[in-house]
Amino acid sequence: MIPAQKYRAAARPPTGGAHPSGSSEPHEAGERAGPIPIGEAARACGVSAKMVRHYEALGLLGVVARTGGGYRQYGAADIHTLRFIKRARELGFSMAEIAGLVGLWHNHQRASSEVKRIAEQHLAELEKRIQGLQDMRQTLQKLVHDCHGDARPDCPILDSLAGPAPPCH
């Protein structure tokens, strides 16, 4: 589990319901004005209510308004932040990277160089993972090509997975 305190300072959005663009108005057609419950917020953002609670626990949303009965109420700024988080997750950013990006998004005094540094670092990690996947693909292609796939028991795929036999003593 990721410690929530780790992200709270970097990703604390401004209070008062305004998102980083300065508007407190809903930003998409069909989105109703005023606070909405967690289920509606989750549907509006394409995530589960469990993930909304998780992002809140990590401090990515800051303090969410509550009703007198303790139910969470999400405003336009919260929805905008949840969509930001979802888009960042779709690009494969880690929760720590997202916390940094949310914090930078909310900081109008930020330097875009810091945002670019995070994105470049993530891109380099993705390129390493892609190369690793391409290497795996190439190895599997060779093994599949070398396997006869017939009734014989010899199989280069299984031989490769088994690795070299241990030495006899």
Phi and psi restraints in degrees (value plus and minus 20) as a CYANA .aco file:
   2 ILE   PHI    -108.0   -68.0
   2 ILE   PSI     106.2   146.2
   3 PRO   PHI     -84.6   -44.6
   3 PRO   PSI     104.9   144.9
   4 ALA   PHI     -82.5   -42.5
   4 ALA   PSI     -58.3   -18.3
   5 GLN   PHI     -78.9   -38.9
   5 GLN   PSI     -48.6    -8.6
   6 LYS   PHI     -78.7   -38.7
   6 LYS   PSI     -52.7   -12.7
   7 TYR   PHI    -121.5   -81.5
   7 TYR   PSI     -40.6    -0.6
   8 ARG   PHI     -76.0   -36.0
   8 ARG   PSI     -66.6   -26.6
   9 ALA   PHI     -86.4   -46.4
   9 ALA   PSI     -60.6   -20.6
  10 ALA   PHI     -95.6   -55.6
  10 ALA   PSI     -49.8    -9.8
  11 ALA   PHI    -131.7   -91.7
  11 ALA   PSI      -6.5    33.5
  12 ARG   PHI     -88.1   -48.1
  12 ARG   PSI      90.8   130.8
  13 PRO   PHI     -94.0   -54.0
  13 PRO   PSI     143.0   183.0
  14 PRO   PHI     -86.5   -46.5
  14 PRO   PSI     132.6   172.6
  15 THR   PHI    -110.8   -70.8
  15 THR   PSI     146.9   186.9
  16 GLY   PHI      81.4   121.4
  16 GLY   PSI     -16.6    23.4
  17 GLY   PHI      65.1   105.1
  17 GLY   PSI     -22.3    17.7
  18 ALA   PHI    -112.1   -72.1
  18 ALA   PSI     118.3   158.3
  19 HIS   PHI    -108.8   -68.8
  19 HIS   PSI     152.0   192.0
  20 PRO   PHI     -74.9   -34.9
  20 PRO   PSI     -41.8    -1.8
  21 SER   PHI     -95.6   -55.6
  21 SER   PSI     -29.7    10.3
  22 GLY   PHI      76.3   116.3
  22 GLY   PSI     -27.6    12.4
  23 SER   PHI    -114.5   -74.5
  23 SER   PSI     124.0   164.0
  24 SER   PHI    -128.0   -88.0
  24 SER   PSI     -12.3    27.7
  25 GLU   PHI    -102.7   -62.7
  25 GLU   PSI     130.4   170.4
  26 PRO   PHI     -78.5   -38.5
  26 PRO   PSI     122.5   162.5
  27 HIS   PHI    -124.5   -84.5
  27 HIS   PSI     -18.9    21.1
  28 GLU   PHI    -150.3  -110.3
  28 GLU   PSI     126.4   166.4
  29 ALA   PHI     -80.3   -40.3
  29 ALA   PSI     120.2   160.2
  30 GLY   PHI      68.2   108.2
  30 GLY   PSI     -29.7    10.3
  31 GLU   PHI    -103.7   -63.7
  31 GLU   PSI     104.7   144.7
  32 ARG   PHI     -98.5   -58.5
  32 ARG   PSI     130.6   170.6
  33 ALA   PHI     -98.3   -58.3
  33 ALA   PSI     136.7   176.7
  34 GLY   PHI      71.0   111.0
  34 GLY   PSI     147.8   187.8
  35 PRO   PHI     -89.8   -49.8
  35 PRO   PSI     126.4   166.4
  36 ILE   PHI    -147.6  -107.6
  36 ILE   PSI     134.2   174.2
  37 PRO   PHI     -92.1   -52.1
  37 PRO   PSI     147.7   187.7
  38 ILE   PHI     -78.4   -38.4
  38 ILE   PSI     -59.9   -19.9
  39 GLY   PHI     -81.7   -41.7
  39 GLY   PSI     -63.4   -23.4
  40 GLU   PHI     -87.4   -47.4
  40 GLU   PSI     -60.5   -20.5
  41 ALA   PHI     -82.1   -42.1
  41 ALA   PSI     -63.7   -23.7
  42 ALA   PHI     -81.8   -41.8
  42 ALA   PSI     -66.4   -26.4
  43 ARG   PHI     -82.5   -42.5
  43 ARG   PSI     -61.2   -21.2
  44 ALA   PHI     -82.6   -42.6
  44 ALA   PSI     -46.2    -6.2
  45 CYS   PHI    -124.4   -84.4
  45 CYS   PSI     -28.9    11.1
  46 GLY   PHI      55.2    95.2
  46 GLY   PSI       9.7    49.7
  47 VAL   PHI    -147.6  -107.6
  47 VAL   PSI     150.1   190.1
  48 SER   PHI    -104.9   -64.9
  48 SER   PSI     138.0   178.0
  49 ALA   PHI     -80.7   -40.7
  49 ALA   PSI     -54.2   -14.2
  50 LYS   PHI     -81.2   -41.2
  50 LYS   PSI     -61.2   -21.2
  51 MET   PHI     -88.4   -48.4
  51 MET   PSI     -56.4   -16.4
  52 VAL   PHI     -80.7   -40.7
  52 VAL   PSI     -65.7   -25.7
  53 ARG   PHI     -82.9   -42.9
  53 ARG   PSI     -59.1   -19.1
  54 HIS   PHI     -82.7   -42.7
  54 HIS   PSI     -66.6   -26.6
  55 TYR   PHI     -82.4   -42.4
  55 TYR   PSI     -58.5   -18.5
  56 GLU   PHI     -85.2   -45.2
  56 GLU   PSI     -64.4   -24.4
  57 ALA   PHI     -81.2   -41.2
  57 ALA   PSI     -52.8   -12.8
  58 LEU   PHI     -96.2   -56.2
  58 LEU   PSI     -31.1     8.9
  59 GLY   PHI      68.6   108.6
  59 GLY   PSI      -8.6    31.4
  60 LEU   PHI     -94.7   -54.7
  60 LEU   PSI     -40.8    -0.8
  61 LEU   PHI    -124.5   -84.5
  61 LEU   PSI     -31.1     8.9
  62 GLY   PHI      55.0    95.0
  62 GLY   PSI    -176.2  -136.2
  63 VAL   PHI    -103.6   -63.6
  63 VAL   PSI     103.1   143.1
  64 VAL   PHI    -117.5   -77.5
  64 VAL   PSI     115.6   155.6
  65 ALA   PHI     -81.1   -41.1
  65 ALA   PSI     131.1   171.1
  66 ARG   PHI    -152.0  -112.0
  66 ARG   PSI     131.9   171.9
  67 THR   PHI     -97.4   -57.4
  67 THR   PSI     153.7   193.7
  68 GLY   PHI     -79.3   -39.3
  68 GLY   PSI     -48.3    -8.3
  69 GLY   PHI    -106.1   -66.1
  69 GLY   PSI     -17.9    22.1
  70 GLY   PHI      70.6   110.6
  70 GLY   PSI     -16.4    23.6
  71 TYR   PHI     -96.9   -56.9
  71 TYR   PSI     117.5   157.5
  72 ARG   PHI     -86.3   -46.3
  72 ARG   PSI     123.8   163.8
  73 GLN   PHI    -151.9  -111.9
  73 GLN   PSI     104.5   144.5
  74 TYR   PHI    -129.1   -89.1
  74 TYR   PSI     112.7   152.7
  75 GLY   PHI    -118.0   -78.0
  75 GLY   PSI    -199.1  -159.1
  76 ALA   PHI     -78.0   -38.0
  76 ALA   PSI     -58.7   -18.7
  77 ALA   PHI     -85.2   -45.2
  77 ALA   PSI     -59.5   -19.5
  78 ASP   PHI     -84.3   -44.3
  78 ASP   PSI     -63.1   -23.1
  79 ILE   PHI     -82.5   -42.5
  79 ILE   PSI     -63.6   -23.6
  80 HIS   PHI     -80.7   -40.7
  80 HIS   PSI     -64.0   -24.0
  81 THR   PHI     -84.9   -44.9
  81 THR   PSI     -61.3   -21.3
  82 LEU   PHI     -82.2   -42.2
  82 LEU   PSI     -59.2   -19.2
  83 ARG   PHI     -87.4   -47.4
  83 ARG   PSI     -57.4   -17.4
  84 PHE   PHI     -79.5   -39.5
  84 PHE   PSI     -68.5   -28.5
  85 ILE   PHI     -81.4   -41.4
  85 ILE   PSI     -65.1   -25.1
  86 LYS   PHI     -80.5   -40.5
  86 LYS   PSI     -65.1   -25.1
  87 ARG   PHI     -82.4   -42.4
  87 ARG   PSI     -60.5   -20.5
  88 ALA   PHI     -85.1   -45.1
  88 ALA   PSI     -59.2   -19.2
  89 ARG   PHI     -84.3   -44.3
  89 ARG   PSI     -60.4   -20.4
  90 GLU   PHI     -81.7   -41.7
  90 GLU   PSI     -48.2    -8.2
  91 LEU   PHI    -107.0   -67.0
  91 LEU   PSI     -19.4    20.6
  92 GLY   PHI      66.0   106.0
  92 GLY   PSI      -9.1    30.9
  93 PHE   PHI     -85.4   -45.4
  93 PHE   PSI     124.3   164.3
  94 SER   PHI     -94.1   -54.1
  94 SER   PSI     146.0   186.0
  95 MET   PHI     -82.1   -42.1
  95 MET   PSI     -57.5   -17.5
  96 ALA   PHI     -84.9   -44.9
  96 ALA   PSI     -62.4   -22.4
  97 GLU   PHI     -84.8   -44.8
  97 GLU   PSI     -61.0   -21.0
  98 ILE   PHI     -83.6   -43.6
  98 ILE   PSI     -61.6   -21.6
  99 ALA   PHI     -78.2   -38.2
  99 ALA   PSI     -64.5   -24.5
 100 GLY   PHI     -83.3   -43.3
 100 GLY   PSI     -62.1   -22.1
 101 LEU   PHI     -87.3   -47.3
 101 LEU   PSI     -61.0   -21.0
 102 VAL   PHI     -82.3   -42.3
 102 VAL   PSI     -63.9   -23.9
 103 GLY   PHI     -80.2   -40.2
 103 GLY   PSI     -62.4   -22.4
 104 LEU   PHI     -88.3   -48.3
 104 LEU   PSI     -56.7   -16.7
 105 TRP   PHI     -82.3   -42.3
 105 TRP   PSI     -58.1   -18.1
 106 HIS   PHI    -101.4   -61.4
 106 HIS   PSI     -34.4     5.6
 107 ASN   PHI    -116.4   -76.4
 107 ASN   PSI      84.4   124.4
 108 HIS   PHI     -94.9   -54.9
 108 HIS   PSI     -25.9    14.1
 109 GLN   PHI    -117.1   -77.1
 109 GLN   PSI     -12.2    27.8
 110 ARG   PHI     -84.9   -44.9
 110 ARG   PSI     139.2   179.2
 111 ALA   PHI    -122.3   -82.3
 111 ALA   PSI     109.5   149.5
 112 SER   PHI     -82.7   -42.7
 112 SER   PSI     -39.3     0.7
 113 SER   PHI     -82.1   -42.1
 113 SER   PSI     -53.0   -13.0
 114 GLU   PHI     -89.4   -49.4
 114 GLU   PSI     -60.8   -20.8
 115 VAL   PHI     -83.1   -43.1
 115 VAL   PSI     -65.5   -25.5
 116 LYS   PHI     -82.2   -42.2
 116 LYS   PSI     -59.5   -19.5
 117 ARG   PHI     -80.3   -40.3
 117 ARG   PSI     -64.3   -24.3
 118 ILE   PHI     -82.8   -42.8
 118 ILE   PSI     -65.2   -25.2
 119 ALA   PHI     -85.5   -45.5
 119 ALA   PSI     -61.6   -21.6
 120 GLU   PHI     -84.2   -44.2
 120 GLU   PSI     -61.3   -21.3
 121 GLN   PHI     -83.0   -43.0
 121 GLN   PSI     -63.1   -23.1
 122 HIS   PHI     -84.7   -44.7
 122 HIS   PSI     -61.8   -21.8
 123 LEU   PHI     -80.1   -40.1
 123 LEU   PSI     -62.5   -22.5
 124 ALA   PHI     -82.6   -42.6
 124 ALA   PSI     -59.9   -19.9
 125 GLU   PHI     -85.4   -45.4
 125 GLU   PSI     -61.4   -21.4
 126 LEU   PHI     -81.9   -41.9
 126 LEU   PSI     -61.9   -21.9
 127 GLU   PHI     -83.2   -43.2
 127 GLU   PSI     -57.6   -17.6
 128 LYS   PHI     -83.7   -43.7
 128 LYS   PSI     -63.9   -23.9
 129 ARG   PHI     -85.5   -45.5
 129 ARG   PSI     -60.0   -20.0
 130 ILE   PHI     -81.9   -41.9
 130 ILE   PSI     -64.3   -24.3
 131 GLN   PHI     -81.4   -41.4
 131 GLN   PSI     -61.8   -21.8
 132 GLY   PHI     -81.6   -41.6
 132 GLY   PSI     -61.2   -21.2
 133 LEU   PHI     -87.1   -47.1
 133 LEU   PSI     -58.7   -18.7
 134 GLN   PHI     -85.2   -45.2
 134 GLN   PSI     -58.3   -18.3
 135 ASP   PHI     -83.5   -43.5
 135 ASP   PSI     -63.6   -23.6
 136 MET   PHI     -82.0   -42.0
 136 MET   PSI     -63.7   -23.7
 137 ARG   PHI     -80.1   -40.1
 137 ARG   PSI     -65.0   -25.0
 138 GLN   PHI     -82.4   -42.4
 138 GLN   PSI     -63.9   -23.9
 139 THR   PHI     -82.2   -42.2
 139 THR   PSI     -66.1   -26.1
 140 LEU   PHI     -85.1   -45.1
 140 LEU   PSI     -57.9   -17.9
 141 GLN   PHI     -79.4   -39.4
 141 GLN   PSI     -63.7   -23.7
 142 LYS   PHI     -84.3   -44.3
 142 LYS   PSI     -64.2   -24.2
 143 LEU   PHI     -83.9   -43.9
 143 LEU   PSI     -62.2   -22.2
 144 VAL   PHI     -84.5   -44.5
 144 VAL   PSI     -61.1   -21.1
 145 HIS   PHI     -82.8   -42.8
 145 HIS   PSI     -60.6   -20.6
 146 ASP   PHI     -96.4   -56.4
 146 ASP   PSI     -37.4     2.6
 147 CYS   PHI    -104.0   -64.0
 147 CYS   PSI     110.9   150.9
 148 HIS   PHI     -92.1   -52.1
 148 HIS   PSI     -49.9    -9.9
 149 GLY   PHI      45.1    85.1
 149 GLY   PSI      14.6    54.6
 150 ASP   PHI    -137.4   -97.4
 150 ASP   PSI    -177.9  -137.9
 151 ALA   PHI    -101.9   -61.9
 151 ALA   PSI     -26.2    13.8
 152 ARG   PHI     -92.3   -52.3
 152 ARG   PSI     130.1   170.1
 153 PRO   PHI     -99.6   -59.6
 153 PRO   PSI     -41.2    -1.2
 154 ASP   PHI     -90.6   -50.6
 154 ASP   PSI     116.3   156.3
 155 CYS   PHI    -167.1  -127.1
 155 CYS   PSI      92.4   132.4
 156 PRO   PHI     -84.3   -44.3
 156 PRO   PSI     -45.3    -5.3
 157 ILE   PHI     -86.4   -46.4
 157 ILE   PSI     -69.9   -29.9
 158 LEU   PHI     -85.9   -45.9
 158 LEU   PSI     -58.2   -18.2
 159 ASP   PHI     -80.5   -40.5
 159 ASP   PSI     -62.1   -22.1
 160 SER   PHI     -85.9   -45.9
 160 SER   PSI     -63.1   -23.1
 161 LEU   PHI     -84.1   -44.1
 161 LEU   PSI     -55.4   -15.4
 162 ALA   PHI     -91.4   -51.4
 162 ALA   PSI     -48.4    -8.4
 163 GLY   PHI      54.1    94.1
 163 GLY   PSI    -194.2  -154.2
 164 PRO   PHI     -89.3   -49.3
 164 PRO   PSI     128.0   168.0
 165 ALA   PHI     -87.1   -47.1
 165 ALA   PSI     124.1   164.1
 166 PRO   PHI     -87.0   -47.0
 166 PRO   PSI     128.7   168.7
 167 PRO   PHI     -86.7   -46.7
 167 PRO   PSI     125.9   165.9
 168 CYS   PHI    -105.6   -65.6
 168 CYS   PSI     122.1   162.1
